[in-house]
Amino acid sequence: MRRWEYITAPLFVHNTAAILNNWGSEGWELVQVITGPEGGLVAYFKRPVEEA
C-alpha cells in the first residue's frame, strides 16, 4: 500500500506561483487551497513516502 506524507504552507497572493513551483520542484503535489483560520490562504500538499 502506498504511503503519503503531507505538509501545509501559507500562500501569499503576491508570490503564489513561486511558492507553488518551489514545493512542486521538491516533489510535492498540491491537494487543496483553503482559507485559513486567520483569513489567509493555506495550501495542502502531499507526496509519496520513499520506501527504504
PALUMMI-926243 format. One line per field, with one value per atom (N, C-alpha, C): residue number from 1; residue in three letters; chain; atom name; x, y, z. Coordinates in steps of 0.2 Angstrom, whole numbers. Example, Ala and Ser with C-alpha at 12.3 -4.5 7.8 and 13.67 -1.06 7.14 Angstrom:
2
n 1:1:1:2:2:2
res ALA:ALA:ALA:SER:SER:SER
chain A:A:A:A:A:A
atom N:CA:C:N:CA:C
c1 66:62:66:64:68:64
c2 -28:-22:-16:-11:-5:0
c3 39:39:39:35:36:39
# end
This chain:
52
n 1:1:1:2:2:2:3:3:3:4:4:4:5:5:5:6:6:6:7:7:7:8:8:8:9:9:9:10:10:10:11:11:11:12:12:12:13:13:13:14:14:14:15:15:15:16:16:16:17:17:17:18:18:18:19:19:19:20:20:20:21:21:21:22:22:22:23:23:23:24:24:24:25:25:25:26:26:26:27:27:27:28:28:28:29:29:29:30:30:30:31:31:31:32:32:32:33:33:33:34:34:34:35:35:35:36:36:36:37:37:37:38:38:38:39:39:39:40:40:40:41:41:41:42:42:42:43:43:43:44:44:44:45:45:45:46:46:46:47:47:47:48:48:48:49:49:49:50:50:50:51:51:51:52:52:52
res MET:MET:MET:ARG:ARG:ARG:ARG:ARG:ARG:TRP:TRP:TRP:GLU:GLU:GLU:TYR:TYR:TYR:ILE:ILE:ILE:THR:THR:THR:ALA:ALA:ALA:PRO:PRO:PRO:LEU:LEU:LEU:PHE:PHE:PHE:VAL:VAL:VAL:HIS:HIS:HIS:ASN:ASN:ASN:THR:THR:THR:ALA:ALA:ALA:ALA:ALA:ALA:ILE:ILE:ILE:LEU:LEU:LEU:ASN:ASN:ASN:ASN:ASN:ASN:TRP:TRP:TRP:GLY:GLY:GLY:SER:SER:SER:GLU:GLU:GLU:GLY:GLY:GLY:TRP:TRP:TRP:GLU:GLU:GLU:LEU:LEU:LEU:VAL:VAL:VAL:GLN:GLN:GLN:VAL:VAL:VAL:ILE:ILE:ILE:THR:THR:THR:GLY:GLY:GLY:PRO:PRO:PRO:GLU:GLU:GLU:GLY:GLY:GLY:GLY:GLY:GLY:LEU:LEU:LEU:VAL:VAL:VAL:ALA:ALA:ALA:TYR:TYR:TYR:PHE:PHE:PHE:LYS:LYS:LYS:ARG:ARG:ARG:PRO:PRO:PRO:VAL:VAL:VAL:GLU:GLU:GLU:GLU:GLU:GLU:ALA:ALA:ALA
chain A:A:A:A:A:A:A:A:A:A:A:A:A:A:A:A:A:A:A:A:A:A:A:A:A:A:A:A:A:A:A:A:A:A:A:A:A:A:A:A:A:A:A:A:A:A:A:A:A:A:A:A:A:A:A:A:A:A:A:A:A:A:A:A:A:A:A:A:A:A:A:A:A:A:A:A:A:A:A:A:A:A:A:A:A:A:A:A:A:A:A:A:A:A:A:A:A:A:A:A:A:A:A:A:A:A:A:A:A:A:A:A:A:A:A:A:A:A:A:A:A:A:A:A:A:A:A:A:A:A:A:A:A:A:A:A:A:A:A:A:A:A:A:A:A:A:A:A:A:A:A:A:A:A:A:A
atom N:CA:C:N:CA:C:N:CA:C:N:CA:C:N:CA:C:N:CA:C:N:CA:C:N:CA:C:N:CA:C:N:CA:C:N:CA:C:N:CA:C:N:CA:C:N:CA:C:N:CA:C:N:CA:C:N:CA:C:N:CA:C:N:CA:C:N:CA:C:N:CA:C:N:CA:C:N:CA:C:N:CA:C:N:CA:C:N:CA:C:N:CA:C:N:CA:C:N:CA:C:N:CA:C:N:CA:C:N:CA:C:N:CA:C:N:CA:C:N:CA:C:N:CA:C:N:CA:C:N:CA:C:N:CA:C:N:CA:C:N:CA:C:N:CA:C:N:CA:C:N:CA:C:N:CA:C:N:CA:C:N:CA:C:N:CA:C:N:CA:C:N:CA:C:N:CA:C:N:CA:C
c1 4:0:4:3:7:6:11:11:12:9:10:12:16:17:14:12:8:12:10:13:8:8:4:8:6:11:6:8:4:5:0:1:0:5:5:3:-2:-5:0:4:9:14:15:20:18:11:8:12:13:16:23:27:34:33:29:28:26:21:19:24:28:33:39:40:45:44:37:35:35:32:32:39:44:50:53:51:53:49:44:40:33:31:25:20:14:8:3:0:-5:-11:-14:-21:-26:-25:-31:-28:-32:-31:-37:-36:-42:-40:-45:-45:-43:-37:-35:-39:-38:-42:-41:-36:-35:-36:-39:-41:-36:-30:-25:-27:-23:-24:-19:-21:-16:-17:-11:-10:-9:-12:-11:-7:-2:2:3:4:6:11:15:20:21:22:23:30:29:35:39:45:50:51:50:51:59:61:69:70
c2 -6:0:6:11:17:21:24:29:36:41:48:52:57:62:69:73:79:85:91:97:103:108:114:120:124:130:136:142:148:151:153:156:164:167:174:177:180:182:185:189:192:187:181:177:169:168:162:157:159:155:152:157:155:150:151:146:139:139:133:129:133:130:127:131:128:122:121:115:109:111:106:103:108:105:101:100:96:89:89:83:83:89:89:91:88:89:93:98:102:98:98:94:99:104:109:116:121:128:130:132:134:140:144:150:148:150:148:151:150:152:160:163:170:174:170:173:173:171:170:163:162:156:151:144:139:133:131:126:119:114:107:103:100:96:89:84:78:75:70:66:59:55:48:47:43:42:37:38:33:28:22:16:14:13:11:4
c3 0:0:0:-4:-5:2:4:10:8:11:9:15:14:19:17:21:20:23:20:23:21:25:24:23:19:19:17:20:19:12:8:2:2:-1:-1:-8:-9:-15:-20:-17:-22:-24:-22:-23:-24:-26:-26:-31:-37:-42:-40:-37:-35:-29:-24:-19:-21:-25:-28:-32:-36:-40:-36:-31:-26:-23:-20:-17:-23:-28:-34:-36:-36:-38:-33:-27:-22:-22:-27:-27:-23:-21:-18:-23:-22:-26:-22:-25:-22:-22:-16:-15:-14:-11:-9:-7:-8:-5:-2:5:8:12:14:18:25:28:35:40:46:52:53:50:51:45:40:33:28:29:23:20:14:11:13:14:16:10:8:3:7:5:7:2:3:-2:1:-4:-2:-7:-5:-9:-6:-11:-8:-4:1:5:2:2:-2:3:1:5:5:11:12:10
# end
